[in-house]
Amino acid sequence: MPRLPAPLARMIETRGMPCTVSEIEDLSPSFRRVHLVGEDLRGRAWAPCQVTTFLVSPTEFRRYTPDSFDAEGGRMSLLFYRHGTAIGNPSSPGEAWLGGLRTGDQISVMGLESTRGFRARAEPGTVFVCGDGTTVGLWYSMIRWLGDRARVCGVVEVPSQDVPMVRDMLPGVEILAQTEQPGEAVLSWLDDAPPGEITHAFLSGHGQTIQLARTLVRNRYGLQRSDISTQPYWATGKVGL
């Protein structure tokens, strides 16, 4: 997201929904879950693929995907993937902000929205998901939201130390240990992916990997372009999240 002058960024932040950090959990070396409560969350419509925005520095915003939402109780949580844990560079704006959060802090939640081309679908069939550590919270929320309405399968790569935790969170999804090259493990798996009848595919995470995975998934499962939804969360060469 672009930088804005600090006074303008602060003005935008004040228009958000005030929330309190109620709990912070470190689930594994790379994953931290933050729980929020706020009266303005009550009655809000929510579905997986929606993102919210936080002001993470005086001039910078970052978008994140809630992994659970309770409109009745005015609560939501977000599962953060900490890139810096894996690459030894925890100084990105989003991770610096995350590292400074404490229980009881007041923060502003700016919106809950999704793009027209990347929205959850409550349709019967088999949903294929593909991504990396940045997408674990998204797929976790989608599996729970779909419930018995659809089966979820697919492939996700995460650091090796996080594989057991993520495997428990995403039943039915193949969890791979990532390599130094983003997307390498996922793309290798897709080259020889098992056959299956896929209704719709969601690809998210690393932008350059998504471009390559889209073609592989389309050819492997005989999907139309309209059957594949994509949403990059980060890209090689871009400013850290």
C-alpha positions as CSV (number, residue, x, y, z in Angstrom):
1,M,0.0,0.0,0.0
2,P,1.2,3.5,-0.7
3,R,2.7,5.9,1.9
4,L,0.6,8.8,3.0
5,P,1.6,12.0,4.9
6,A,1.3,11.3,8.6
7,P,-1.6,13.8,9.2
8,L,-3.7,12.2,6.4
9,A,-2.9,8.7,7.5
10,R,-4.0,9.5,11.1
11,M,-7.2,11.1,9.8
12,I,-8.0,7.9,7.9
13,E,-7.2,5.8,10.9
14,T,-9.7,7.7,13.2
15,R,-12.5,6.8,10.8
16,G,-12.0,3.0,11.6
17,M,-13.6,0.8,14.1
18,P,-11.9,1.1,17.6
19,C,-10.9,-2.3,19.0
20,T,-8.9,-3.6,22.0
21,V,-6.3,-6.3,21.8
22,S,-7.8,-8.9,24.1
23,E,-5.2,-11.7,23.7
24,I,-2.0,-12.5,21.8
25,E,-1.0,-16.1,21.1
26,D,2.3,-17.4,19.7
27,L,1.2,-20.7,18.0
28,S,4.5,-21.6,16.4
29,P,7.8,-19.9,15.6
30,S,6.4,-18.0,12.6
31,F,2.7,-17.6,13.5
32,R,1.1,-15.2,16.0
33,R,-2.7,-14.8,16.5
34,V,-4.1,-11.5,17.8
35,H,-7.6,-11.4,19.2
36,L,-9.6,-8.1,19.0
37,V,-12.9,-7.0,20.6
38,G,-14.9,-3.9,19.6
39,E,-18.5,-2.8,19.8
40,D,-18.4,-1.7,16.2
41,L,-17.7,-5.2,15.0
42,R,-21.1,-6.4,16.2
43,G,-23.5,-7.0,13.4
44,R,-20.9,-6.7,10.7
45,A,-21.3,-9.0,7.7
46,W,-18.2,-11.2,7.2
47,A,-16.9,-14.0,5.0
48,P,-13.5,-15.4,4.2
49,C,-11.4,-13.4,1.7
50,Q,-12.3,-10.2,3.3
51,V,-9.4,-8.1,4.5
52,T,-9.0,-5.3,7.0
53,T,-6.4,-2.5,7.2
54,F,-4.2,-1.2,10.0
55,L,-2.0,1.8,10.3
56,V,1.3,0.1,11.1
57,S,3.6,3.2,11.2
58,P,2.9,7.0,11.1
59,T,2.7,6.9,7.3
60,E,2.1,3.2,6.2
61,F,-0.9,0.9,6.1
62,R,-1.0,-2.9,5.8
63,R,-3.9,-5.2,4.9
64,Y,-4.5,-8.5,6.8
65,T,-7.1,-11.3,6.6
66,P,-9.2,-12.2,9.7
67,D,-9.1,-15.9,10.4
68,S,-12.3,-15.8,12.6
69,F,-15.1,-13.4,13.1
70,D,-17.9,-13.3,15.7
71,A,-20.4,-10.6,14.7
72,E,-22.7,-11.3,17.7
73,G,-19.9,-11.0,20.2
74,G,-18.0,-8.2,18.5
75,R,-14.8,-10.2,18.2
76,M,-12.3,-11.3,15.6
77,S,-8.9,-12.7,15.4
78,L,-6.1,-12.5,12.8
79,L,-3.4,-15.1,12.2
80,F,-0.1,-13.3,11.3
81,Y,2.7,-14.9,9.5
82,R,6.0,-13.4,10.5
83,H,8.2,-13.4,7.4
84,G,11.2,-12.2,9.4
85,T,11.3,-15.3,11.5
86,A,12.0,-17.3,8.4
87,I,14.3,-14.9,6.6
88,G,16.0,-13.2,9.5
89,N,14.7,-9.7,8.8
90,P,12.0,-8.7,11.3
91,S,12.2,-5.0,10.5
92,S,9.4,-4.8,7.9
93,P,6.7,-2.2,8.9
94,G,4.0,-4.8,9.5
95,E,6.2,-7.0,11.6
96,A,7.6,-4.1,13.6
97,W,4.0,-3.0,14.4
98,L,3.0,-6.6,15.3
99,G,6.0,-7.0,17.6
100,G,5.0,-3.9,19.5
101,L,1.3,-5.0,20.1
102,R,0.4,-5.7,23.7
103,T,-2.8,-7.0,25.4
104,G,-5.0,-4.0,26.2
105,D,-3.7,-1.8,23.3
106,Q,-6.3,0.2,21.4
107,I,-6.1,-0.1,17.6
108,S,-8.3,1.0,14.7
109,V,-9.8,-1.6,12.3
110,M,-10.4,0.0,8.9
111,G,-13.0,-1.8,7.0
112,L,-13.9,-5.4,6.0
113,E,-13.9,-5.9,2.3
114,S,-13.0,-8.2,-0.6
115,T,-12.3,-7.6,-4.2
116,R,-15.0,-8.7,-6.7
117,G,-12.7,-11.3,-8.2
118,F,-11.6,-12.9,-4.9
119,R,-14.6,-13.9,-2.7
120,A,-15.6,-17.0,-0.9
121,R,-18.3,-19.2,-2.5
122,A,-20.7,-21.3,-0.6
123,E,-21.2,-23.8,-3.4
124,P,-21.1,-27.6,-3.2
125,G,-18.1,-29.4,-4.7
126,T,-14.4,-29.4,-4.1
127,V,-12.4,-26.2,-3.5
128,F,-8.7,-26.2,-4.2
129,V,-6.5,-23.8,-2.3
130,C,-2.8,-22.9,-2.9
131,G,-0.5,-20.6,-1.0
132,D,2.2,-20.0,1.6
133,G,2.4,-18.8,5.2
134,T,0.6,-15.6,4.5
135,T,-2.5,-17.5,3.5
136,V,-2.9,-20.0,6.4
137,G,-5.4,-17.8,8.3
138,L,-7.4,-17.4,5.1
139,W,-7.6,-21.1,4.3
140,Y,-8.4,-21.8,8.0
141,S,-11.3,-19.5,7.9
142,M,-12.5,-20.8,4.6
143,I,-12.5,-24.5,5.8
144,R,-14.5,-23.6,8.9
145,W,-16.9,-21.3,7.0
146,L,-17.7,-23.9,4.3
147,G,-18.1,-26.7,6.9
148,D,-20.0,-29.6,5.2
149,R,-21.0,-27.5,2.2
150,A,-17.8,-28.2,0.3
151,R,-14.6,-30.2,0.5
152,V,-11.3,-28.3,0.7
153,C,-8.0,-29.7,-0.7
154,G,-4.8,-28.1,-2.0
155,V,-1.2,-27.3,-1.1
156,V,0.5,-24.7,1.1
157,E,4.2,-24.2,1.9
158,V,5.5,-22.9,5.3
159,P,8.8,-23.0,7.2
160,S,9.6,-26.5,8.3
161,Q,9.3,-25.7,12.0
162,D,5.7,-24.6,11.4
163,V,4.5,-27.7,9.4
164,P,3.0,-29.7,12.3
165,M,0.9,-26.7,13.5
166,V,-0.3,-25.8,10.1
167,R,-1.1,-29.4,9.2
168,D,-3.5,-29.5,12.2
169,M,-5.1,-26.2,11.2
170,L,-5.7,-27.2,7.5
171,P,-7.1,-30.7,7.3
172,G,-7.2,-32.0,3.7
173,V,-4.5,-29.6,2.5
174,E,-1.0,-30.8,1.7
175,I,1.5,-28.9,3.9
176,L,5.0,-28.7,2.6
177,A,8.3,-27.4,4.1
178,Q,9.3,-24.3,2.0
179,T,12.7,-23.9,0.5
180,E,14.8,-20.7,0.1
181,Q,13.1,-20.0,-3.2
182,P,9.5,-18.8,-2.6
183,G,7.0,-21.1,-4.3
184,E,9.5,-23.8,-5.2
185,A,7.9,-26.5,-3.0
186,V,4.3,-25.6,-4.1
187,L,5.2,-25.5,-7.9
188,S,7.1,-28.8,-7.7
189,W,4.1,-30.4,-6.0
190,L,1.7,-29.0,-8.6
191,D,3.8,-30.5,-11.4
192,D,2.7,-33.9,-10.3
193,A,-0.5,-33.1,-8.4
194,P,-3.0,-35.9,-7.9
195,P,-6.0,-35.9,-10.1
196,G,-9.4,-34.8,-8.8
197,E,-12.6,-33.1,-9.7
198,I,-12.2,-29.4,-8.7
199,T,-15.1,-27.0,-8.6
200,H,-13.1,-23.8,-7.9
201,A,-9.5,-22.9,-7.1
202,F,-8.3,-20.0,-4.9
203,L,-4.6,-19.1,-5.3
204,S,-3.1,-16.5,-2.9
205,G,0.2,-15.5,-1.3
206,H,3.4,-14.9,-3.3
207,G,2.6,-13.0,-6.5
208,Q,5.2,-14.6,-8.8
209,T,4.2,-18.0,-7.6
210,I,0.5,-17.4,-8.3
211,Q,1.2,-16.5,-11.9
212,L,2.9,-19.9,-12.5
213,A,0.5,-21.9,-10.3
214,R,-2.5,-20.6,-12.2
215,T,-1.4,-22.2,-15.4
216,L,-0.5,-25.5,-13.6
217,V,-3.8,-25.7,-11.8
218,R,-5.9,-24.8,-14.8
219,N,-4.2,-27.5,-17.0
220,R,-4.1,-30.1,-14.2
221,Y,-7.8,-29.9,-13.3
222,G,-9.3,-28.7,-16.6
223,L,-10.6,-25.5,-15.1
224,Q,-11.9,-22.4,-16.9
225,R,-10.3,-19.0,-16.1
226,S,-13.5,-18.1,-14.3
227,D,-13.0,-21.1,-12.0
228,I,-9.8,-19.7,-10.6
229,S,-9.6,-16.8,-8.2
230,T,-6.3,-15.1,-7.4
231,Q,-5.1,-12.6,-4.9
232,P,-1.4,-11.8,-4.3
233,Y,-0.5,-10.8,-0.7
234,W,3.2,-10.1,-1.4
235,A,5.8,-10.2,-4.1
236,T,9.6,-10.5,-4.5
237,G,11.1,-7.1,-4.8
238,K,8.3,-5.2,-3.1
239,V,8.5,-3.4,0.2
240,G,8.2,-5.8,3.2
241,L,4.7,-6.4,4.6
